[in-house]
Amino acid sequence: MSNPKKVMIVDDSMVMRAMIKDVLTKEGFEVVGQAKNGKEALEQYPKLNPDLVTMDIIMPGEHGTDVVKKMIELDKDARIIIVSGLNQKNLVMQAMDNGAKEFLVKPFENKELIEAAMKTAR
Ligand SMILES: [Mg+2]
């Protein structure tokens, strides 16, 4: 791929970030940034200008739900996939209301992540 889509991964779990990075890198995406909380994500976003963001919900500090809202304020065309745990349906719906485009519920199949990424990246 001559022009790989740039991805930023936001998750407080290093294991989850590594897993998402591995799957998407093998699929030809370029992971240009990783953040472990909303503050880091919002600092990095304007510099990296990624084509896609994966966003955890439960992190120290702000919930991904609120980070989505602020990211959309920075860039109304931000493409965000929510990665949620089980029993977080209300937060997922709130995140979608706030402008996220897609969501995945852990544990998800690699295929689901790839499909969501291809569909959502700009
Ligand atoms: Mg988390």
Backbone and ligand atoms as CSV (ligand in chain L), in Angstrom:
chain,resi,resn,atom,element,x,y,z
A,1,MET,N,N,0.858,-1.192,0.000
A,1,MET,CA,C,0.000,0.000,0.000
A,1,MET,C,C,0.890,1.237,0.000
A,2,SER,N,N,0.735,2.108,-1.009
A,2,SER,CA,C,1.632,3.252,-1.118
A,2,SER,C,C,1.314,4.317,-0.077
A,3,ASN,N,N,0.060,4.450,0.255
A,3,ASN,CA,C,-0.337,5.495,1.199
A,3,ASN,C,C,-1.153,4.908,2.342
A,4,PRO,N,N,-0.447,4.322,3.315
A,4,PRO,CA,C,-1.196,3.643,4.374
A,4,PRO,C,C,-2.040,4.608,5.192
A,5,LYS,N,N,-3.180,4.127,5.629
A,5,LYS,CA,C,-4.053,4.917,6.512
A,5,LYS,C,C,-3.405,5.001,7.889
A,6,LYS,N,N,-3.423,6.206,8.441
A,6,LYS,CA,C,-2.778,6.435,9.744
A,6,LYS,C,C,-3.779,6.218,10.880
A,7,VAL,N,N,-3.316,5.464,11.888
A,7,VAL,CA,C,-4.193,5.099,13.002
A,7,VAL,C,C,-3.608,5.572,14.319
A,8,MET,N,N,-4.473,6.070,15.200
A,8,MET,CA,C,-4.089,6.328,16.585
A,8,MET,C,C,-4.916,5.406,17.478
A,9,ILE,N,N,-4.230,4.754,18.428
A,9,ILE,CA,C,-4.881,3.815,19.334
A,9,ILE,C,C,-4.934,4.436,20.729
A,10,VAL,N,N,-6.141,4.519,21.284
A,10,VAL,CA,C,-6.319,5.093,22.618
A,10,VAL,C,C,-6.875,4.007,23.538
A,11,ASP,N,N,-6.058,3.586,24.486
A,11,ASP,CA,C,-6.477,2.524,25.419
A,11,ASP,C,C,-5.514,2.522,26.599
A,12,ASP,N,N,-6.034,2.348,27.804
A,12,ASP,CA,C,-5.133,2.320,28.968
A,12,ASP,C,C,-4.445,0.970,29.118
A,13,SER,N,N,-4.894,-0.022,28.387
A,13,SER,CA,C,-4.273,-1.352,28.451
A,13,SER,C,C,-3.201,-1.489,27.368
A,14,MET,N,N,-1.956,-1.695,27.814
A,14,MET,CA,C,-0.864,-1.863,26.868
A,14,MET,C,C,-1.076,-3.116,26.011
A,15,VAL,N,N,-1.626,-4.146,26.632
A,15,VAL,CA,C,-1.879,-5.401,25.914
A,15,VAL,C,C,-2.892,-5.180,24.790
A,16,MET,N,N,-3.943,-4.444,25.118
A,16,MET,CA,C,-4.971,-4.170,24.097
A,16,MET,C,C,-4.403,-3.307,22.983
A,17,ARG,N,N,-3.601,-2.300,23.347
A,17,ARG,CA,C,-2.990,-1.453,22.305
A,17,ARG,C,C,-2.107,-2.292,21.387
A,18,ALA,N,N,-1.323,-3.184,21.979
A,18,ALA,CA,C,-0.419,-4.015,21.175
A,18,ALA,C,C,-1.208,-4.940,20.245
A,19,MET,N,N,-2.309,-5.468,20.760
A,19,MET,CA,C,-3.130,-6.383,19.964
A,19,MET,C,C,-3.745,-5.655,18.764
A,20,ILE,N,N,-4.317,-4.477,19.041
A,20,ILE,CA,C,-4.943,-3.695,17.959
A,20,ILE,C,C,-3.875,-3.285,16.935
A,21,LYS,N,N,-2.722,-2.864,17.435
A,21,LYS,CA,C,-1.637,-2.458,16.534
A,21,LYS,C,C,-1.205,-3.610,15.629
A,22,ASP,N,N,-1.049,-4.774,16.225
A,22,ASP,CA,C,-0.613,-5.948,15.469
A,22,ASP,C,C,-1.593,-6.275,14.343
A,23,VAL,N,N,-2.864,-6.323,14.696
A,23,VAL,CA,C,-3.891,-6.698,13.712
A,23,VAL,C,C,-3.943,-5.668,12.579
A,24,LEU,N,N,-3.949,-4.391,12.928
A,24,LEU,CA,C,-4.111,-3.366,11.894
A,24,LEU,C,C,-2.844,-3.192,11.055
A,25,THR,N,N,-1.677,-3.360,11.685
A,25,THR,CA,C,-0.424,-3.240,10.931
A,25,THR,C,C,-0.327,-4.346,9.880
A,26,LYS,N,N,-0.711,-5.554,10.278
A,26,LYS,CA,C,-0.680,-6.667,9.317
A,26,LYS,C,C,-1.635,-6.436,8.161
A,27,GLU,N,N,-2.639,-5.598,8.402
A,27,GLU,CA,C,-3.638,-5.318,7.369
A,27,GLU,C,C,-3.248,-4.110,6.517
A,28,GLY,N,N,-2.076,-3.514,6.805
A,28,GLY,CA,C,-1.572,-2.424,5.969
A,28,GLY,C,C,-1.803,-1.022,6.518
A,29,PHE,N,N,-2.398,-0.930,7.699
A,29,PHE,CA,C,-2.546,0.384,8.334
A,29,PHE,C,C,-1.211,0.758,8.986
A,30,GLU,N,N,-1.017,2.052,9.197
A,30,GLU,CA,C,0.186,2.503,9.911
A,30,GLU,C,C,-0.230,3.116,11.248
A,31,VAL,N,N,0.200,2.496,12.342
A,31,VAL,CA,C,-0.129,3.042,13.664
A,31,VAL,C,C,0.868,4.154,13.972
A,32,VAL,N,N,0.379,5.387,13.945
A,32,VAL,CA,C,1.260,6.548,14.094
A,32,VAL,C,C,1.292,7.074,15.526
A,33,GLY,N,N,0.366,6.609,16.352
A,33,GLY,CA,C,0.355,7.094,17.728
A,33,GLY,C,C,-0.456,6.202,18.637
A,34,GLN,N,N,-0.059,6.222,19.919
A,34,GLN,CA,C,-0.791,5.485,20.940
A,34,GLN,C,C,-0.931,6.397,22.148
A,35,ALA,N,N,-2.094,6.328,22.794
A,35,ALA,CA,C,-2.326,7.130,23.989
A,35,ALA,C,C,-2.983,6.248,25.034
A,36,LYS,N,N,-2.632,6.501,26.314
A,36,LYS,CA,C,-3.189,5.662,27.371
A,36,LYS,C,C,-4.288,6.361,28.165
A,37,ASN,N,N,-4.576,7.596,27.764
A,37,ASN,CA,C,-5.699,8.313,28.385
A,37,ASN,C,C,-6.155,9.434,27.437
A,38,GLY,N,N,-7.257,10.053,27.825
A,38,GLY,CA,C,-7.844,11.080,26.968
A,38,GLY,C,C,-6.960,12.300,26.790
A,39,LYS,N,N,-6.267,12.665,27.857
A,39,LYS,CA,C,-5.404,13.848,27.791
A,39,LYS,C,C,-4.331,13.669,26.710
A,40,GLU,N,N,-3.648,12.507,26.762
A,40,GLU,CA,C,-2.610,12.232,25.752
A,40,GLU,C,C,-3.220,12.194,24.348
A,41,ALA,N,N,-4.394,11.582,24.250
A,41,ALA,CA,C,-5.045,11.442,22.944
A,41,ALA,C,C,-5.353,12.809,22.340
A,42,LEU,N,N,-5.881,13.705,23.156
A,42,LEU,CA,C,-6.274,15.023,22.642
A,42,LEU,C,C,-5.053,15.894,22.334
A,43,GLU,N,N,-3.945,15.653,23.039
A,43,GLU,CA,C,-2.701,16.368,22.716
A,43,GLU,C,C,-2.123,15.877,21.383
A,44,GLN,N,N,-2.174,14.567,21.196
A,44,GLN,CA,C,-1.559,13.982,19.992
A,44,GLN,C,C,-2.387,14.187,18.726
A,45,TYR,N,N,-3.704,14.181,18.899
A,45,TYR,CA,C,-4.576,14.137,17.716
A,45,TYR,C,C,-4.251,15.199,16.658
A,46,PRO,N,N,-4.151,16.477,17.046
A,46,PRO,CA,C,-3.913,17.503,16.010
A,46,PRO,C,C,-2.552,17.360,15.327
A,47,LYS,N,N,-1.566,16.834,16.044
A,47,LYS,CA,C,-0.225,16.665,15.461
A,47,LYS,C,C,-0.208,15.499,14.487
A,48,LEU,N,N,-0.901,14.438,14.846
A,48,LEU,CA,C,-0.858,13.214,14.048
A,48,LEU,C,C,-1.876,13.213,12.913
A,49,ASN,N,N,-2.975,13.898,13.145
A,49,ASN,CA,C,-4.062,13.943,12.156
A,49,ASN,C,C,-4.367,12.552,11.574
A,50,PRO,N,N,-4.677,11.595,12.427
A,50,PRO,CA,C,-4.870,10.224,11.936
A,50,PRO,C,C,-6.140,10.070,11.093
A,51,ASP,N,N,-6.137,9.045,10.241
A,51,ASP,CA,C,-7.313,8.734,9.425
A,51,ASP,C,C,-8.320,7.909,10.209
A,52,LEU,N,N,-7.875,7.398,11.358
A,52,LEU,CA,C,-8.725,6.530,12.161
A,52,LEU,C,C,-8.230,6.536,13.612
A,53,VAL,N,N,-9.184,6.483,14.544
A,53,VAL,CA,C,-8.850,6.386,15.965
A,53,VAL,C,C,-9.625,5.208,16.551
A,54,THR,N,N,-8.954,4.368,17.343
A,54,THR,CA,C,-9.700,3.399,18.160
A,54,THR,C,C,-9.699,3.935,19.584
A,55,MET,N,N,-10.859,3.900,20.216
A,55,MET,CA,C,-11.045,4.572,21.509
A,55,MET,C,C,-11.653,3.638,22.552
A,56,ASP,N,N,-10.862,3.344,23.561
A,56,ASP,CA,C,-11.349,2.618,24.736
A,56,ASP,C,C,-12.356,3.499,25.481
A,57,ILE,N,N,-13.213,2.910,26.285
A,57,ILE,CA,C,-14.164,3.732,27.066
A,57,ILE,C,C,-13.653,3.989,28.472
A,58,ILE,N,N,-13.332,2.910,29.187
A,58,ILE,CA,C,-12.935,3.071,30.588
A,58,ILE,C,C,-11.421,3.227,30.691
A,59,MET,N,N,-11.010,4.427,31.058
A,59,MET,CA,C,-9.582,4.733,31.220
A,59,MET,C,C,-9.464,5.643,32.435
A,60,PRO,N,N,-8.278,5.697,33.043
A,60,PRO,CA,C,-8.078,6.674,34.113
A,60,PRO,C,C,-8.304,8.081,33.546
A,61,GLY,N,N,-8.922,8.942,34.329
A,61,GLY,CA,C,-9.264,10.268,33.803
A,61,GLY,C,C,-10.588,10.194,33.080
A,62,GLU,N,N,-10.679,10.897,31.971
A,62,GLU,CA,C,-11.950,10.951,31.259
A,62,GLU,C,C,-12.310,9.635,30.584
A,63,HIS,N,N,-13.587,9.342,30.534
A,63,HIS,CA,C,-14.080,8.218,29.737
A,63,HIS,C,C,-13.908,8.532,28.253
A,64,GLY,N,N,-13.705,7.476,27.480
A,64,GLY,CA,C,-13.621,7.632,26.029
A,64,GLY,C,C,-14.820,8.378,25.462
A,65,THR,N,N,-15.949,8.183,26.088
A,65,THR,CA,C,-17.183,8.877,25.690
A,65,THR,C,C,-16.975,10.395,25.596
A,66,ASP,N,N,-16.345,10.959,26.602
A,66,ASP,CA,C,-16.105,12.406,26.627
A,66,ASP,C,C,-14.957,12.799,25.706
A,67,VAL,N,N,-13.984,11.894,25.580
A,67,VAL,CA,C,-12.851,12.176,24.694
A,67,VAL,C,C,-13.336,12.261,23.246
A,68,VAL,N,N,-14.290,11.409,22.882
A,68,VAL,CA,C,-14.874,11.460,21.532
A,68,VAL,C,C,-15.442,12.854,21.267
A,69,LYS,N,N,-16.180,13.349,22.224
A,69,LYS,CA,C,-16.828,14.651,22.049
A,69,LYS,C,C,-15.783,15.741,21.789
A,70,LYS,N,N,-14.712,15.730,22.583
A,70,LYS,CA,C,-13.675,16.758,22.433
A,70,LYS,C,C,-12.894,16.594,21.128
A,71,MET,N,N,-12.705,15.335,20.718
A,71,MET,CA,C,-11.982,15.076,19.467
A,71,MET,C,C,-12.785,15.593,18.277
A,72,ILE,N,N,-14.091,15.393,18.330
A,72,ILE,CA,C,-14.960,15.888,17.248
A,72,ILE,C,C,-14.966,17.420,17.247
A,73,GLU,N,N,-14.815,18.023,18.410
A,73,GLU,CA,C,-14.712,19.487,18.463
A,73,GLU,C,C,-13.420,19.963,17.786
A,74,LEU,N,N,-12.343,19.169,17.929
A,74,LEU,CA,C,-11.080,19.497,17.266
A,74,LEU,C,C,-11.178,19.278,15.757
A,75,ASP,N,N,-11.905,18.240,15.375
A,75,ASP,CA,C,-11.983,17.833,13.956
A,75,ASP,C,C,-13.327,17.169,13.740
A,76,LYS,N,N,-14.226,17.884,13.071
A,76,LYS,CA,C,-15.569,17.323,12.945
A,76,LYS,C,C,-15.592,16.083,12.044
A,77,ASP,N,N,-14.511,15.858,11.295
A,77,ASP,CA,C,-14.413,14.661,10.454
A,77,ASP,C,C,-13.596,13.542,11.120
A,78,ALA,N,N,-13.356,13.639,12.421
A,78,ALA,CA,C,-12.611,12.569,13.109
A,78,ALA,C,C,-13.361,11.240,12.945
A,79,ARG,N,N,-12.601,10.178,12.651
A,79,ARG,CA,C,-13.202,8.844,12.439
A,79,ARG,C,C,-12.822,7.970,13.626
A,80,ILE,N,N,-13.789,7.713,14.473
A,80,ILE,CA,C,-13.505,7.041,15.739
A,80,ILE,C,C,-14.304,5.752,15.888
A,81,ILE,N,N,-13.594,4.689,16.215
A,81,ILE,CA,C,-14.227,3.405,16.555
A,81,ILE,C,C,-14.128,3.235,18.068
A,82,ILE,N,N,-15.251,3.026,18.715
A,82,ILE,CA,C,-15.281,2.770,20.147
A,82,ILE,C,C,-14.968,1.295,20.401
A,83,VAL,N,N,-14.068,1.048,21.346
A,83,VAL,CA,C,-13.773,-0.325,21.771
A,83,VAL,C,C,-14.239,-0.437,23.225
A,84,SER,N,N,-15.338,-1.143,23.412
A,84,SER,CA,C,-15.953,-1.159,24.742
A,84,SER,C,C,-15.858,-2.535,25.378
A,85,GLY,N,N,-16.041,-2.562,26.686
A,85,GLY,CA,C,-16.187,-3.823,27.380
A,85,GLY,C,C,-17.645,-4.252,27.357
A,86,LEU,N,N,-17.897,-5.419,27.897
A,86,LEU,CA,C,-19.279,-5.863,28.046
A,86,LEU,C,C,-19.982,-4.949,29.040
A,87,ASN,N,N,-21.284,-4.911,28.990
A,87,ASN,CA,C,-22.077,-4.139,29.959
A,87,ASN,C,C,-21.785,-2.648,29.926
A,88,GLN,N,N,-21.398,-2.155,28.777
A,88,GLN,CA,C,-21.159,-0.708,28.650
A,88,GLN,C,C,-22.043,-0.125,27.558
A,89,LYS,N,N,-23.221,-0.739,27.394
A,89,LYS,CA,C,-24.080,-0.371,26.274
A,89,LYS,C,C,-24.477,1.109,26.324
A,90,ASN,N,N,-24.801,1.599,27.503
A,90,ASN,CA,C,-25.220,3.009,27.607
A,90,ASN,C,C,-24.086,3.960,27.234
A,91,LEU,N,N,-22.873,3.597,27.683
A,91,LEU,CA,C,-21.723,4.440,27.345
A,91,LEU,C,C,-21.427,4.378,25.850
A,92,VAL,N,N,-21.608,3.205,25.256
A,92,VAL,CA,C,-21.404,3.075,23.810
A,92,VAL,C,C,-22.395,3.969,23.070
A,93,MET,N,N,-23.647,3.931,23.497
A,93,MET,CA,C,-24.666,4.742,22.826
A,93,MET,C,C,-24.372,6.229,22.978
A,94,GLN,N,N,-23.893,6.588,24.162
A,94,GLN,CA,C,-23.513,7.988,24.396
A,94,GLN,C,C,-22.348,8.397,23.483
A,95,ALA,N,N,-21.367,7.487,23.340
A,95,ALA,CA,C,-20.212,7.770,22.473
A,95,ALA,C,C,-20.651,7.923,21.015
A,96,MET,N,N,-21.599,7.099,20.592
A,96,MET,CA,C,-22.097,7.197,19.214
A,96,MET,C,C,-22.837,8.531,19.041
A,97,ASP,N,N,-23.599,8.918,20.035
A,97,ASP,CA,C,-24.269,10.225,20.038
A,97,ASP,C,C,-23.255,11.356,19.951
A,98,ASN,N,N,-22.121,11.151,20.598
A,98,ASN,CA,C,-21.079,12.186,20.619
A,98,ASN,C,C,-20.273,12.232,19.334
A,99,GLY,N,N,-20.503,11.271,18.420
A,99,GLY,CA,C,-19.867,11.356,17.110
A,99,GLY,C,C,-18.981,10.191,16.708
A,100,ALA,N,N,-18.887,9.154,17.555
A,100,ALA,CA,C,-18.145,7.961,17.119
A,100,ALA,C,C,-18.902,7.310,15.963
A,101,LYS,N,N,-18.148,6.644,15.065
A,101,LYS,CA,C,-18.765,6.098,13.850
A,101,LYS,C,C,-19.122,4.612,13.974
A,102,GLU,N,N,-18.382,3.901,14.811
A,102,GLU,CA,C,-18.535,2.450,14.903
A,102,GLU,C,C,-18.206,2.027,16.314
A,103,PHE,N,N,-18.569,0.791,16.666
A,103,PHE,CA,C,-18.106,0.277,17.956
A,103,PHE,C,C,-17.831,-1.212,17.885
A,104,LEU,N,N,-16.925,-1.642,18.733
A,104,LEU,CA,C,-16.595,-3.057,18.896
A,104,LEU,C,C,-16.728,-3.370,20.374
A,105,VAL,N,N,-17.183,-4.582,20.680
A,105,VAL,CA,C,-17.288,-5.005,22.076
A,105,VAL,C,C,-16.251,-6.103,22.311
A,106,LYS,N,N,-15.412,-5.891,23.356
A,106,LYS,CA,C,-14.397,-6.888,23.707
A,106,LYS,C,C,-15.060,-8.109,24.340
A,107,PRO,N,N,-14.626,-9.314,24.092
A,107,PRO,CA,C,-13.560,-9.659,23.143
A,107,PRO,C,C,-14.122,-9.719,21.724
A,108,PHE,N,N,-13.400,-9.144,20.768
A,108,PHE,CA,C,-13.864,-9.156,19.378
A,108,PHE,C,C,-12.888,-9.955,18.530
A,109,GLU,N,N,-13.375,-10.395,17.375
A,109,GLU,CA,C,-12.537,-11.135,16.422
A,109,GLU,C,C,-11.674,-10.129,15.644
A,110,ASN,N,N,-10.495,-10.580,15.248
A,110,ASN,CA,C,-9.628,-9.735,14.410
A,110,ASN,C,C,-10.383,-9.216,13.188
A,111,LYS,N,N,-11.164,-10.111,12.612
A,111,LYS,CA,C,-11.926,-9.782,11.405
A,111,LYS,C,C,-12.879,-8.597,11.646
A,112,GLU,N,N,-13.497,-8.578,12.820
A,112,GLU,CA,C,-14.420,-7.475,13.142
A,112,GLU,C,C,-13.672,-6.150,13.218
A,113,LEU,N,N,-12.493,-6.198,13.823
A,113,LEU,CA,C,-11.680,-4.985,13.936
A,113,LEU,C,C,-11.277,-4.489,12.549
A,114,ILE,N,N,-10.832,-5.405,11.709
A,114,ILE,CA,C,-10.389,-5.046,10.357
A,114,ILE,C,C,-11.545,-4.455,9.551
A,115,GLU,N,N,-12.696,-5.097,9.638
A,115,GLU,CA,C,-13.864,-4.604,8.897
A,115,GLU,C,C,-14.253,-3.206,9.359
A,116,ALA,N,N,-14.283,-3.018,10.677
A,116,ALA,CA,C,-14.662,-1.709,11.215
A,116,ALA,C,C,-13.646,-0.651,10.794
A,117,ALA,N,N,-12.360,-1.022,10.807
A,117,ALA,CA,C,-11.302,-0.074,10.452
A,117,ALA,C,C,-11.397,0.320,8.975
A,118,MET,N,N,-11.628,-0.657,8.109
A,118,MET,CA,C,-11.690,-0.362,6.675
A,118,MET,C,C,-12.910,0.501,6.351
A,119,LYS,N,N,-13.988,0.244,7.065
A,119,LYS,CA,C,-15.228,0.968,6.829
A,119,LYS,C,C,-15.149,2.411,7.370
A,120,THR,N,N,-14.404,2.592,8.441
A,120,THR,CA,C,-14.455,3.866,9.163
A,120,THR,C,C,-13.324,4.824,8.790
A,121,ALA,N,N,-12.148,4.309,8.440
A,121,ALA,CA,C,-11.001,5.196,8.134
A,121,ALA,C,C,-11.322,6.127,6.968
A,122,ARG,N,N,-10.795,7.345,7.007
A,122,ARG,CA,C,-11.073,8.253,5.893
A,122,ARG,C,C,-10.100,8.067,4.748
L,1,MG,MG,MG,-9.699,0.527,29.599
